Amino acid sequence: MSNYIKVYTGNFIEVQRIFNALETQNISAIIKDESESGRLAGFGSSIQGLQEIHVHKDELALAEPIIEKLTSELHN
C-alpha cells in the first residue's frame, strides 16, 4: 500500500499552482498524469488533461489547508 494520498485532481494550471504552493511549504508532493501515461503506452483516456496531486500521509494535515485555500480562490 502506498504512503501517498491523492489530495487534488484538476487541470495542468491548477495542479501546478497548488504543487508550487505545497513545495514552498516544504511539503513533498507528486503529480500523476494518468492520461499522459496511458497515451505514451498506446492507450486512450476518456478524461484528457486532468492531473492528480498526491502527498505523503504524514504531510496530509499540513497540505489540506493550503489546498482548500487555493481551490476556493481558483473557483471564485
VOBA-1610 file (N, C-alpha, C; in pm, whole numbers, padded with zeros to 5 digits, always signed):
BEGIN
Met+00084-00120+00000Met+00000+00000+00000Met+00088+00125+00000Ser+00045+00222-00075Ser+00122+00345-00090Ser+00110+00434+00034Asn+00216+00507+00061Asn+00213+00605+00170Asn+00167+00741+00122Tyr+00130+00750-00007Tyr+00085+00876-00064Tyr-00066+00874-00085Ile-00128+00989-00063Ile-00273+01003-00071Ile-00306+01111-00173Lys-00404+01080-00259Lys-00448+01179-00358Lys-00523+01290-00285Val-00482+01414-00310Val-00545+01528-00241Val-00613+01625-00336Tyr-00584+01613-00467Tyr-00644+01707-00561Tyr-00638+01650-00702Thr-00742+01676-00781Thr-00744+01644-00923Thr-00790+01769-00996Gly-00716+01809-01100Gly-00755+01927-01175Gly-00674+01941-01301Asn-00692+02054-01368Asn-00618+02077-01491Asn-00473+02116-01461Phe-00392+02122-01565Phe-00249+02146-01550Phe-00219+02274-01473Ile-00287+02382-01505Ile-00260+02512-01443Ile-00293+02508-01294Glu-00410+02455-01258Glu-00448+02445-01117Glu-00351+02356-01041Val-00316+02243-01099Val-00226+02149-01033Val-00089+02213-01011Gln-00038+02284-01110Gln+00093+02348-01095Gln+00091+02453-00984Arg-00017+02530-00977Arg-00028+02634-00875Arg-00028+02572-00733Ile-00107+02467-00716Ile-00115+02402-00585Ile+00017+02331-00553Phe+00074+02262-00652Phe+00201+02193-00633Phe+00309+02291-00587Asn+00318+02406-00653Asn+00418+02506-00616Asn+00396+02560-00475Ala+00270+02580-00437Ala+00240+02627-00302Ala+00280+02524-00198Leu+00258+02397-00227Leu+00298+02291-00134Leu+00450+02285-00123Glu+00518+02294-00235Glu+00665+02290-00234Glu+00722+02408-00154Thr+00659+02524-00164Thr+00702+02642-00088Thr+00698+02615+00062Gln+00604+02531+00104Gln+00591+02496+00245Gln+00667+02368+00281Asn+00757+02327+00192Asn+00839+02206+00211Asn+00756+02079+00226Ile+00644+02075+00155Ile+00561+01955+00151Ile+00595+01882+00021Ser+00635+01757+00034Ser+00674+01678-00083Ser+00549+01626-00153Ala+00521+01680-00268Ala+00404+01639-00346Ala+00449+01570-00474Ile+00362+01485-00526Ile+00386+01414-00650Ile+00269+01444-00744Ile+00300+01471-00870Ile+00196+01490-00971Ile+00187+01363-01055Lys+00066+01311-01068Lys+00040+01195-01154Lys-00049+01240-01268Asp-00011+01200-01388Asp-00089+01231-01507Asp-00121+01100-01576Glu-00233+01038-01537Glu-00270+00907-01590Glu-00298+00913-01740Ser-00358+01023-01787Ser-00390+01030-01930Ser-00262+01034-02013Glu-00161+01105-01966Glu-00034+01112-02039Glu+00037+00977-02035Ser+00034+00910-01921Ser+00095+00778-01910Ser+00028+00680-02005Gly-00104+00685-02010Gly-00179+00598-02099Gly-00151+00628-02245Arg-00142+00756-02278Arg-00115+00795-02416Arg+00022+00743-02460Leu+00119+00757-02373Leu+00254+00711-02406Leu+00259+00560-02421Ala+00174+00489-02348Ala+00171+00343-02356Ala+00085+00294-02472Gly+00016+00386-02540Gly-00066+00350-02654Gly-00212+00330-02622Phe-00255+00369-02504Phe-00395+00358-02464Phe-00459+00495-02466Gly-00586+00501-02495Gly-00659+00627-02491Gly-00709+00654-02350Ser-00753+00774-02328Ser-00810+00811-02199Ser-00937+00889-02223Ser-01037+00865-02140Ser-01163+00936-02156Ser-01155+01078-02102Ile-01064+01103-02009Ile-01051+01236-01950Ile-00911+01287-01981Gln-00903+01381-02072Gln-00774+01436-02111Gln-00741+01559-02026Gly-00616+01570-01990Gly-00569+01692-01927Gly-00584+01702-01777Leu-00642+01601-01712Leu-00653+01607-01567Leu-00532+01541-01503Gln-00483+01606-01400Gln-00369+01554-01326Gln-00408+01542-01179Glu-00333+01461-01106Glu-00359+01441-00964Glu-00237+01484-00884Ile-00264+01538-00765Ile-00157+01567-00669Ile-00170+01469-00555His-00060+01408-00519His-00053+01315-00407His+00049+01369-00307Val+00018+01357-00179Val+00114+01394-00074Val+00131+01275+00020His+00243+01274+00088His+00270+01168+00185His+00168+01181+00298Lys+00122+01067+00347Lys+00018+01069+00450Lys+00061+01145+00576Asp+00191+01150+00604Asp+00241+01223+00720Asp+00230+01374+00702Glu+00214+01421+00577Glu+00205+01564+00550Glu+00063+01608+00513Leu-00032+01517+00520Leu-00169+01546+00480Leu-00228+01662+00559Ala-00210+01663+00690Ala-00267+01769+00774Ala-00208+01906+00739Leu-00085+01910+00695Leu-00023+02036+00654Leu-00072+02081+00516Ala-00095+01983+00428Ala-00131+02014+00290Ala-00277+02057+00275Glu-00367+01998+00352Glu-00510+02024+00333Glu-00550+02171+00341Pro-00505+02247+00443Pro-00545+02389+00447Pro-00495+02470+00328Ile-00376+02438+00279Ile-00319+02509+00163Ile-00404+02480+00040Ile-00439+02355+00021Ile-00520+02314-00095Ile-00659+02376-00088Glu-00720+02374+00031Glu-00854+02433+00047Glu-00852+02582+00014Lys-00751+02654+00062Lys-00743+02798+00037Lys-00727+02826-00113Leu-00637+02754-00178Leu-00613+02778-00320Leu-00732+02737-00407Thr-00796+02626-00375Thr-00910+02584-00456Thr-01027+02680-00440Ser-01044+02736-00322Ser-01153+02835-00306Ser-01122+02961-00385Glu-00995+02999-00395Glu-00955+03114-00478Glu-00972+03085-00627Leu-00939+02963-00667Leu-00947+02926-00808Leu-01092+02918-00859His-01184+02883-00772His-01321+02860-00814His-01416+02973-00778Asn-01361+03085-00737Asn-01445+03203-00708Asn-01418+03315-00804
//
